């Protein structure tokens, strides 16, 4: 009689093994889902914490004052010459308007505290108005001027009224003055358009990101114009024309290694070569673009080669079969098919370059720049460096400015990555 295993026992063993594998699979899926949920939670907490700090930066408080443009202060010669008007004492006009509202204020320290209710840029606002329209001299009008950053923080609730006077930057008398102005309808909250259209400033209420945004645009323009053609050309040569030997292997290994080099090393290279040796202008978008080009090159070459490798060999063989030359095969057939992947890698590489700070610090783009750059050689800074500068400032108002600038930078990065995803989905071909 032939011996054999009980079929029921075999079936039970198989079923038990299957249940064990299914349980392991469910545990693995649960761990993966948990990890994804944890990552999304951390991301949501990050955006929420930044957003809670940043949202108040998008609106500011203004104070209405009745300005009297005294001709003796602004145009003593009576010529209405723009140069003469620009030298007028507009700060005294602002102080006079505040003094009219609170005539009981006496003493130098009290008057100084009263004047600090409004921004130090209020005089410049009046100067612009009078120089633009000289007929205002000798007249009076109500003008809305920016509140000082400490007053703005008080009205936004970032400075508590409940703490002792010595523990806050706003005195009880200043709180009484601003409350009185609010009761008279002279305090108003408006959208902070200045944040998006002005450059940096020592005064938080006057600071904006436009200068840094223009500097970033110029820097990325130089980076793109240099790294994209060089990176694509290098990828084409290595993938389509270079012979396979130890030299090309060495080049490929070094390109892969350069992609992992810390970015500050490229900053040191730019400092040594572009500034100390070539004597190019310090803190200029031209030098920043050169440094970021060196850093971005391997990050363009690697995905470009991968995109070229993804083109099926049958495309090349068909082109050769029709009598095309190697250059025609590459530029008429292979490159157009690989271009979506190349552009996707380029956009991601440019997004990484946009967020870099360390290499630009090494070439002096950490300088305090007020003016908006107009050329590639003008002194400038970039958004990540601007965030770094504001984060190091002691004023409370710069905290919300820092968070708002971070949100803007993250928005640019998300848009660039979204453009890369959309570009790939719309142009990618399935083989």
C-alpha positions in Angstrom: 0.0 0.0 0.0 1.5 3.3 -1.1 2.1 5.8 1.7 1.1 9.4 1.2 0.4 12.6 3.1 -3.1 13.4 4.3 -4.6 15.8 1.7 -6.5 17.6 4.5 -3.3 18.3 6.4 -1.7 19.6 3.3 -4.6 21.9 2.6 -4.6 23.2 6.1 -0.9 23.9 6.0 -1.2 25.8 2.7 -4.2 27.8 4.1 -2.2 28.6 7.3 0.8 29.8 5.2 -1.5 31.9 3.1 -3.1 33.5 6.1 0.3 34.2 7.5 1.5 35.8 4.3 -1.8 37.9 4.0 -1.3 39.1 7.6 2.3 40.1 6.8 1.1 41.9 3.7 -1.6 43.7 5.7 0.9 44.7 8.3 3.3 46.0 5.6 0.5 48.0 4.0 -0.5 49.4 7.4 3.1 50.4 8.1 3.3 52.1 4.7 0.0 53.9 5.2 1.1 54.9 8.7 4.4 56.3 7.4 2.6 58.2 4.7 0.1 59.6 7.1 2.8 60.6 9.6 4.8 62.4 6.8 1.6 64.2 5.7 0.9 65.1 9.3 4.3 66.6 9.8 4.0 68.5 6.5 0.6 69.8 7.5 1.9 70.9 10.9 4.8 72.7 9.2 2.6 74.6 6.8 0.1 75.4 9.6 2.8 76.7 11.9 4.3 78.9 9.1 0.9 80.0 8.0 -0.2 81.0 11.5 2.9 83.2 11.8 2.7 84.5 8.2 -0.9 85.5 7.6 -0.7 88.7 9.6 2.2 89.9 7.4 -0.2 90.3 4.5 -2.0 93.3 6.1 -0.8 96.4 7.8 -2.2 99.3 9.9 -2.3 102.8 8.6 -2.9 106.1 10.6 -4.7 109.1 9.1 -3.0 112.5 9.8 -4.0 116.0 8.8 -0.8 117.3 7.1 -0.1 120.9 6.6 2.5 121.5 3.9 4.2 124.6 5.4 6.1 126.5 2.7 8.7 127.6 5.2 9.6 124.0 5.9 9.4 122.6 2.4 10.1 125.4 0.0 11.6 128.4 1.7 12.8 129.9 -1.6 9.4 129.6 -3.2 10.8 128.3 -6.5 8.9 124.9 -6.4 12.2 123.4 -7.6 12.0 119.5 -7.3 15.5 119.4 -5.8 14.6 122.0 -3.2 11.3 120.3 -2.4 13.2 116.9 -1.9 15.3 118.5 0.8 12.3 119.7 2.8 11.8 118.7 6.5 8.9 116.4 6.0 9.5 114.6 9.3 8.7 117.9 11.1 5.4 118.0 9.1 4.5 114.6 10.4 5.3 115.5 14.0 3.3 118.7 13.6 0.3 116.7 12.5 0.6 114.4 15.5 1.1 117.4 17.9 -2.1 119.0 16.6 -4.0 115.8 17.6 -2.4 115.7 21.1 -1.5 119.3 22.0 -1.2 118.3 25.7 2.0 116.3 25.0 5.1 118.2 26.2 8.6 117.2 26.8 11.2 115.8 24.5 10.8 112.2 25.5 7.0 112.3 25.2 7.1 113.9 21.8 9.6 111.3 20.7 7.2 108.6 21.9 4.3 110.3 20.1 6.3 110.5 16.8 7.1 106.8 17.1 3.5 105.9 16.5 4.0 106.2 12.8 6.7 104.7 10.6 9.9 106.5 9.9 9.0 106.2 6.3 6.1 108.6 6.6 8.3 111.6 5.8 9.4 109.9 2.5 5.7 109.3 1.6 5.1 113.0 2.0 8.2 113.8 0.0 7.1 111.7 -2.9 3.7 113.4 -2.9 5.0 116.9 -2.8 7.7 116.4 -5.4 5.2 114.8 -7.7 2.7 117.6 -7.1 4.4 120.9 -6.0 1.0 122.6 -5.8 0.4 120.9 -2.5 2.9 123.3 -0.8 0.9 125.7 1.4 -2.2 123.4 1.6 -3.5 120.8 4.0 -4.9 117.3 3.4 -5.5 114.1 5.2 -2.8 111.5 4.4 -2.7 107.8 5.5 0.7 106.8 6.7 2.1 103.5 7.9 2.0 102.8 11.6 5.3 101.9 13.3 6.1 98.2 13.4 5.6 98.0 17.2 2.2 99.7 17.0 1.3 97.3 14.2 2.3 94.3 16.3 0.2 95.7 19.2 -2.9 96.1 17.0 -2.4 92.6 15.6 -2.2 91.1 19.1 1.4 90.0 18.9 2.3 92.5 21.8 0.1 91.8 24.8 -1.5 94.7 26.6 -1.8 92.7 29.8 2.0 92.3 30.6 3.7 95.0 32.7 4.8 98.1 30.8 8.5 97.3 31.3 8.1 94.0 29.5 6.8 95.3 26.2 8.1 97.7 23.6 5.0 99.9 23.7 4.3 102.2 26.6 0.9 102.6 28.3 0.8 106.2 27.0 1.3 105.1 23.4 -1.5 102.5 23.8 -3.8 105.3 25.0 -2.8 107.5 22.1 -3.4 104.7 19.5 -6.7 103.8 21.1 -7.8 107.4 20.9 -6.9 107.5 17.2 -8.8 104.3 16.6 -11.9 105.7 18.3 -11.7 108.7 15.9 -11.6 106.4 12.9 -8.0 107.3 12.1 -6.6 103.7 12.3 -7.3 101.3 9.4 -6.1 97.9 8.4 -5.2 97.4 4.7 -3.7 94.7 2.5 0.1 94.9 2.6 0.9 95.5 -1.0 4.3 97.0 0.0 5.5 93.5 1.0 5.3 92.4 -2.7 6.6 95.6 -4.4 9.4 97.0 -2.2 12.9 96.0 -1.3 14.5 95.3 2.0 14.6 97.9 4.8 15.9 98.2 8.3 12.3 99.1 9.3 10.1 96.0 9.3 6.9 97.8 8.2 8.8 99.1 5.0 10.5 95.8 4.1 9.4 93.7 1.2 10.5 90.8 -1.0 10.5 92.4 -4.4 14.2 93.1 -4.5 15.0 89.5 -3.5 12.5 88.2 -6.0 14.1 90.1 -8.8 17.5 89.0 -7.6 16.4 85.4 -7.6 14.9 85.8 -11.1 18.2 87.2 -12.5 20.2 84.5 -10.8 18.0 81.7 -12.1 18.1 83.2 -15.6 22.0 83.1 -15.6 21.8 79.5 -14.1 19.4 78.4 -16.8 21.2 80.0 -19.7 24.5 78.3 -18.7 23.5 74.9 -17.2 20.8 73.8 -19.6 22.7 73.9 -22.9 25.9 72.6 -21.3 24.1 69.9 -19.4 22.1 68.7 -22.3 25.2 68.8 -24.6 27.2 66.8 -22.1 24.4 64.2 -21.7 24.1 63.9 -25.5 27.8 63.4 -25.9 28.2 60.8 -23.1 25.1 58.9 -24.2 25.2 59.0 -28.0 28.7 59.8 -29.2 31.4 59.0 -26.5 33.3 55.8 -26.8 32.9 53.3 -23.9 36.3 53.3 -22.2 37.8 54.1 -18.8 37.9 57.8 -19.4 34.2 58.1 -20.0 33.6 55.8 -17.1 35.7 58.2 -14.9 33.7 61.2 -16.2 30.4 59.5 -15.4 31.6 58.6 -11.9 32.7 62.2 -11.2 29.4 63.6 -12.5 27.5 61.3 -10.1 29.8 62.3 -7.3 29.4 66.0 -8.1 25.6 65.7 -7.6 26.2 64.7 -4.0 28.8 67.4 -3.2 27.6 69.8 -0.4 26.5 73.1 -2.0 28.7 75.2 0.2 31.7 73.6 -1.6 30.5 75.2 -4.8 30.3 78.5 -2.9 33.9 78.2 -1.9 34.8 77.4 -5.5 32.9 80.5 -6.7 34.6 82.6 -4.0 38.1 81.5 -5.1 37.6 81.6 -8.9 34.9 84.1 -9.7 35.7 86.7 -7.0 39.3 86.4 -6.0 40.7 85.3 -9.3 38.4 86.8 -12.0 37.4 89.8 -9.8 33.8 89.7 -10.8 31.4 92.0 -8.9 30.5 90.7 -5.4 26.9 90.0 -4.5 25.8 90.1 -8.1 23.3 87.8 -9.8 25.9 87.1 -12.5 28.2 85.5 -9.9 25.4 83.8 -8.1 24.2 82.3 -11.4 27.7 81.0 -12.3 28.0 79.3 -8.9 24.5 77.7 -9.1 25.2 76.6 -12.7 28.2 74.5 -11.4 25.9 73.0 -8.8 23.0 72.4 -11.2 25.0 70.9 -14.1 25.2 67.3 -12.7 21.5 67.5 -11.7 20.6 68.2 -15.3 23.1 65.8 -16.9 21.9 62.7 -14.9 18.1 63.0 -15.7 18.9 64.0 -19.3 20.9 60.8 -19.8 18.1 58.8 -18.2 15.7 60.4 -20.6 17.9 59.6 -23.6 18.3 56.0 -22.4 14.5 55.7 -22.3 14.2 56.3 -26.0 13.8 52.8 -27.6 16.7 51.6 -29.7 14.2 50.8 -32.5 13.9 54.6 -33.1 17.6 54.9 -33.7 17.7 51.7 -35.8 14.8 52.8 -38.0 16.4 56.2 -38.6 19.7 54.6 -39.5 17.8 52.2 -41.8 16.4 55.2 -43.7 19.9 56.6 -44.2 20.0 59.2 -41.5 23.4 60.4 -40.2 24.3 60.0 -36.5 23.7 63.8 -36.0 20.3 63.5 -37.8 19.3 60.5 -35.7 20.1 62.4 -32.4 18.7 65.8 -33.2 15.8 64.8 -35.4 14.5 61.8 -33.6 16.1 60.9 -30.2 16.4 64.4 -28.7 12.8 65.5 -29.5 11.5 62.3 -27.9 13.7 62.7 -24.8 13.0 66.4 -24.4 10.0 66.1 -22.0 12.1 64.1 -19.5 15.0 66.5 -20.0 12.8 69.5 -19.3 11.3 67.9 -16.2 14.8 67.2 -14.8 15.8 70.8 -15.6 12.8 72.3 -13.8 13.5 70.2 -10.7 17.1 71.2 -10.8 16.2 74.9 -11.1 13.8 74.5 -8.2 16.7 73.1 -6.1 18.8 76.0 -7.2 16.1 78.5 -6.2 16.1 77.2 -2.6 19.9 77.3 -2.2 21.4 79.6 0.4 24.9 78.3 1.5 26.8 78.9 -1.8 25.4 82.4 -2.2 26.4 83.3 1.3 30.0 82.5 0.4 30.0 85.0 -2.5 28.6 87.9 -0.5 24.9 87.8 -1.5 24.1 88.1 2.2 24.7 91.9 2.0 21.9 94.3 3.0 20.5 95.5 -0.4 17.8 98.2 -0.5 17.7 99.0 -4.2 15.9 96.8 -6.7 18.6 95.3 -9.1 18.2 96.3 -12.7 21.1 94.4 -14.3 23.0 91.2 -13.8 25.9 93.0 -12.2 23.9 95.1 -9.7 24.2 94.2 -6.0 21.3 91.9 -5.1 20.2 89.1 -2.8 17.8 86.2 -3.3 14.7 84.9 -1.5 16.4 82.2 0.7 19.1 84.7 1.8 16.5 87.4 2.5 14.7 84.9 4.7 18.0 84.2 6.5 18.6 87.9 7.1 15.1 88.5 8.4 15.2 85.4 10.7 18.3 86.9 12.3 16.6 90.3 13.1 15.5 91.0 16.6 12.2 92.8 15.8 9.0 90.9 16.3 7.6 92.2 13.0 10.4 90.4 11.1 9.1 87.1 12.4 5.9 87.4 10.4 7.9 88.8 7.4 10.1 85.7 7.6 7.2 83.3 7.6 5.5 85.1 4.8 8.6 85.0 2.7 9.0 81.3 3.4 5.4 80.8 2.1 6.2 82.7 -1.0 9.3 80.7 -1.6 7.5 77.4 -1.0 4.8 78.6 -3.4 7.4 79.1 -6.1 9.0 75.7 -5.5 5.6 74.0 -5.6 4.7 75.7 -8.8 7.9 74.7 -10.4 7.5 71.1 -9.3 3.9 71.1 -10.4 5.0 72.4 -13.8 7.5 69.5 -14.1 4.7 67.0 -13.3 2.2 68.5 -15.7 4.9 68.7 -18.4 5.8 65.1 -18.0 2.2 63.9 -18.0 1.2 65.9 -21.1 4.3 65.1 -23.2 5.6 61.8 -22.0 5.3 58.9 -24.5 4.6 55.4 -23.5 6.7 52.8 -25.3 
